[in-house]
Amino acid sequence: MPEQKSTSATPSLRRVLEILASYPWFVFVGIISLLLLITTNALTPQLFRWGIDRGISENNLDVVFKCALFLVLAAVGRGIFSFGQNFCAESISQNVAYRLRNQVFSKTQNLSLSYYNNTSSGQLLTRVTSDVEQIRTFIGTTLLQVTSGFITLITSSIIVFTMNWKLALITLTAIPLAVFLLSQFFKKNSKLFGMVQVKLANLNSILEENLIGVRVVKAFVREKSEISRYTTLNGELLDVNIKTVKVVRNLFPVLFLLSNLISLAVIGFGGAEVIGKQFSLGELIAFNSYLVFILQPVLQIGFAAGVIAQASASAKRVYEIIDAKIDISNNPNAIVLGLSDIKGEIKFENVGFRYPGSTIETLKNISFEAKPGEFIAIVGMTGSGKSSIANLIPRFYDVTSGIVRVDGYDVRDLKLESLRSHVATVFQDATLFSGTIRENIAYGLPDSSLEQIIEAAKIAQIHDFISTLPDGYDTIVGERGIGLSGGQKQRVAIARTVLTDFQILILDDATSAVDAKTASLILESLEELRQARQCTIIAIAQRISSIRNADKILLVDKGEVVAQGKHEELLAMSSLYAGILASQIQQNQPISSQIS
């Protein structure tokens, strides 16, 4: 299968910065505003020097008033230019976050199921929320501070050299020392900032598990245990955060001490220069202002160090998803099957399968054939591999060996969208989405009419229940179908599936949560639908009574098809099949009257 490779070996944070090229006008206006702001700041100390040396020292009120006017204009200009740079930076950061969130979500929609088997949803949620927010903060605030700091540092350094090269040399000794301290900071602590996001993701995973499984927690009276587990992980996150605070705390006292020593040296040496008439008072005040413009960027970059480290770690985690390999994808010359082209024939040829990352064979030498329009049932003990067989037909996973064919085509040669649009699956765990019942049933065909939706609901034996609700099909169901029973959710899921234009229907224990009578009615309706559409049905069932009229029954044990045939044939040839049936009769006496 073709592999998706990373499009770039560039460090992840640099890849984020490359996105800025997509917003040239915001970047252009932001840079112009930034440069004008820096220019205005650089001119301000010269205005002070002019006002002191030519105005106050010479008792020239005209110069003082003009200086005051220019300072007011400079203040207005700083406000305008500051707004311009901040607006552009924030606009870019929001667009970058929007783009990254869409990229991550789009990728999650195309990743193979094997990826989700090894990645918790809490990890994914953290990356699309917290990690993207870290990147947004970096683009919107920190990048602006660092860029402004570097340009201000260079501009101010040039100006102070032209004013007094001796004082400039004293001032600029702070820069190599600060660079050394910051480089050591990044080198020693980059992994620590990445660990913060890992711990946060673990904490979110526990939170999500408990929100989903709250009824299980309460049923087993495990509230205290879960609180303890969450508190432990929360404590681990706190410990890591405290460590980041400590390393940042250890950096800044040194930087502040360095800046104070430089300021002391400049005032002392510069004061001596003023007393010796080699430097004017206005020049010293202006120089001291530029000293702030040199030391402040050093401190800003120091403050930004932690944010950059966190953003770098977050960018790496976000791009791990964006660059993740897609195991199941279309071949370059994938075949598209039209609705009139597919008949519903299914053939397994010596199929072997194991889940990605596992060394245990889940399926071994599976071979069977389902002719168009047949009703094929799959039975067996729990964990025997029944659902794994069903998952290979719509190509949720690829076989390890052998071939799965639909209408003679290897499913790997068919376009995924084309294959799955003709193969409908009802899963045992019925997943519904927040919205109305109507929207949930029409999920696969959003433009379906109400009449079509009602017809599908009748097949699923859920119409009568929906009709009793005050809002009928417009009734809102909660997240994951909260408000409906397990059986009701399964029936809505069945209605959602039968509404689509399928030619192959897979029922993965789809009636396990409904009573035997309702299950029988659903299967009768599906049988009528099969006869009308001439579609193929693959049914995985626990209750043998519900599938005894199947055209063929596959008995699966330990990943192998150990017997296949009609109900009566399997009773005669397979002691395992007879044993499963006997155990069900013993557990539920009414079943015996249905099959005797």
Secondary structure, DSSP 4 states (H G I P E B T S, - for coil): -PPP--S--S-HHHHHHHGGGG-HHHHHHHHHHHHHHHHHHHHHHHHHHHIIIIIITTT-HHHHHHHHHHHHHHHHHHHHHHHHHHHHHHHHHHHHHHHHHHHHHHHHHHS-HHHHHHS-HHHHHHIIIIIHHHHHHIIIIIHHHHHHHHHHHHHHHHHHHHH-HHHHHHHHTHHHHHHHHHHHHHHHHHHHHHHHHHHHHHHHHHHHHHHHTHHHHHHTT-HHHHHHHHHHHHHHHHHHHHHHHHHHHHHHHHHHHHHHHHHHHHHHHHHHHHHTTSS-HHHHHHHHHHHHHHHHHHHHHHHHHHHHHHHHHHHHHHHHHHT---SS---TTPBPPPTTT----EEEEEEEE--TT--S-SEEEEEEEE-TT-EEEEEESTTSSHHHHHHHTTTSS--SEEEEEETTEEGGGB-HHHHHHHEEEE-SS----SEEHHHHHTSS-TT--HHHHHHHHHHTT-HHHHHHSTTGGG-EE-GGGTTS-HHHHHHHHHHHHHTS--SEEEEESTTTTS-HHHHHHHHHHHHHHHHHHT-EEEEE-S-GGGTTT-SEEEEEETTEEEEEE-HHHHHHH-HHHHHHHHHHHHH-THHHHHH-
